[in-house]
Amino acid sequence: MGDSEAIISNKTHLRETAREMIRRGVYPPDGGWNGWLGRYQKALVDAAFALEQEKAKERERRRSLLQLGGIRVGSPMLAELCRRYSFKELSDSSIAAEFD
């Protein structure tokens, strides 16, 4: 088994568990338990919330890229940008400077 408190502090475990729950369409419930189970539940909810925030930021980053200079989905310029950069490393200013 192992140390139950270590599970709560294991960010990788919590993120993967939350990711799998979200993938299955089950969002971790908030509240309802006390003690260790309540702390685990809160840590799982926090991990799921962080994942959702990251997804929202990534969607916004992609949306701003598509709006930058009127780039359209399927355009050669967008294909080139996707080939050159990973979306996580992109910033609007670095792309704008390259294509100004």
C-alpha positions in Angstrom: 0.0 0.0 0.0 1.9 3.0 1.2 1.6 6.3 3.0 -1.9 7.7 2.5 -0.8 11.3 3.0 1.8 10.8 0.3 -1.1 10.1 -2.2 -2.6 13.5 -1.4 0.8 15.3 -2.0 1.5 13.3 -5.2 0.6 15.9 -7.9 1.2 13.5 -10.7 -1.2 10.9 -9.3 -3.9 13.5 -8.7 -3.5 15.0 -12.2 -3.7 11.6 -13.9 -6.7 10.5 -11.7 -8.5 13.8 -12.4 -7.7 13.6 -16.1 -9.1 10.0 -16.3 -12.2 11.0 -14.5 -12.8 14.0 -16.8 -12.1 11.8 -19.8 -14.9 9.5 -18.7 -17.2 12.5 -18.1 -17.1 12.3 -14.3 -16.0 15.6 -12.7 -14.8 15.0 -9.1 -17.4 16.2 -6.6 -16.5 19.1 -4.3 -17.2 18.6 -0.6 -19.2 16.1 1.4 -16.4 14.2 3.1 -14.3 14.9 6.2 -10.9 13.7 7.4 -8.4 12.1 5.0 -11.0 11.3 2.4 -12.2 15.0 2.4 -8.6 16.2 1.9 -8.1 13.7 -0.9 -11.4 14.8 -2.5 -10.4 18.5 -2.3 -6.9 17.7 -3.8 -8.6 15.8 -6.6 -11.0 18.7 -7.3 -8.1 21.2 -7.2 -6.2 19.0 -9.8 -9.3 18.8 -12.0 -9.8 22.5 -11.8 -6.1 23.2 -12.7 -6.5 20.9 -15.7 -9.6 22.7 -16.9 -7.8 26.1 -16.5 -4.9 24.8 -18.6 -7.3 23.6 -21.3 -9.0 27.0 -21.3 -5.7 28.9 -21.6 -4.7 26.6 -24.5 -8.0 27.2 -26.3 -7.6 30.9 -25.8 -4.0 30.8 -27.0 -5.0 28.9 -30.1 -7.9 31.3 -30.7 -5.6 34.3 -30.5 -3.2 32.6 -32.9 -6.0 32.1 -35.4 -7.1 35.7 -35.1 -3.5 37.0 -35.4 -3.3 38.6 -38.8 -6.5 36.9 -40.0 -4.9 33.4 -40.1 -7.6 30.9 -41.1 -7.8 27.2 -40.2 -6.3 25.3 -43.1 -4.1 28.2 -44.3 -0.5 27.5 -45.3 0.6 30.1 -42.7 -1.2 28.3 -39.9 0.3 25.0 -41.0 3.8 26.5 -41.0 3.2 28.0 -37.5 2.1 24.6 -36.2 5.1 22.9 -37.7 7.6 25.4 -36.3 6.2 25.8 -32.8 4.5 23.9 -30.1 1.5 25.8 -28.8 2.8 25.8 -25.3 5.9 27.7 -26.3 4.1 30.3 -28.5 3.5 33.9 -27.5 1.6 36.3 -29.7 4.5 38.7 -29.7 7.0 36.2 -30.9 4.7 35.2 -33.8 3.7 38.8 -34.6 7.4 39.8 -34.7 8.3 37.0 -37.1 5.5 37.8 -39.5 5.6 41.7 -39.3 
